[in-house]
Amino acid sequence: MVARVAVAIVAVLAIAWLGVMERDERMVQRGVQASKQGERARAERSFRDARLLNPDSAPDVLRSFLYLGANRRAEAKALVEDVVRREPDNLTAWFVLFRISQGTDPALERRALAARRRLDPVNARR
């Protein structure tokens, strides 16, 4: 009986974690879609406003996607590096930093990959 309860609790926790990961993925996709639709200026203003109203770093991470879509790689990198300085356990920010640094900054790429593996050892693969 105790084993079944334990398995049920683990299952509920796993489902909750997957929900969090899905939410992060949806936020990333919104940022990418905005950059593709040519609404960069409006989206950037919205993300800046959201950052002023909410201490969450998600708007900054999403704004980095806008910068990437506009070939403003250095600004995207600086923005995400600021997020990981403030929140060293922000998995999404480390993921973005890993993608930004791929092929351009091997040391940063290794550091971001190590952080991703530390924060999410099951899903952090190249």
PESULPE-V366163 format. One record per pair of residues at least 6 apart in sequence whose C-alpha atoms are under 7 Angstrom apart, sorted by sequence separation. I is the first residue (numbers start at 1). J is the second residue. D is the distance in Angstrom with one decimal. If there is no record, write none. Layout:
BEGIN
I&J&D + I&J&D
END
This chain:
BEGIN
34&40&6.2 + 67&73&6.4 + 84&90&6.5 + 101&108&6.2 + 102&109&5.8 + 117&124&5.0 + 51&59&5.8 + 67&75&6.6 + 68&76&6.1 + 101&109&5.2 + 116&124&5.7 + 34&43&6.6 + 50&59&6.3 + 67&76&5.3 + 84&93&6.3 + 83&93&6.7 + 84&94&6.8 + 98&109&5.2 + 47&59&4.9 + 64&76&4.3 + 47&60&6.8 + 80&93&6.0 + 98&112&5.1 + 64&79&6.4 + 97&112&6.3 + 98&113&6.2 + 47&63&6.2 + 64&80&6.7 + 80&97&6.2 + 94&112&5.5 + 44&63&6.0 + 60&79&6.7 + 61&80&6.1 + 77&97&6.6 + 94&115&6.7 + 95&116&6.7 + 94&116&6.2 + 77&100&6.6 + 91&116&6.2 + 40&66&6.3 + 57&83&6.5 + 91&119&6.4 + 89&119&6.8 + 31&62&5.2 + 35&66&5.1 + 31&63&6.9 + 61&93&6.2 + 32&65&6.0 + 28&62&6.1 + 31&65&5.8 + 32&66&6.7 + 35&69&5.5 + 31&66&6.2
END
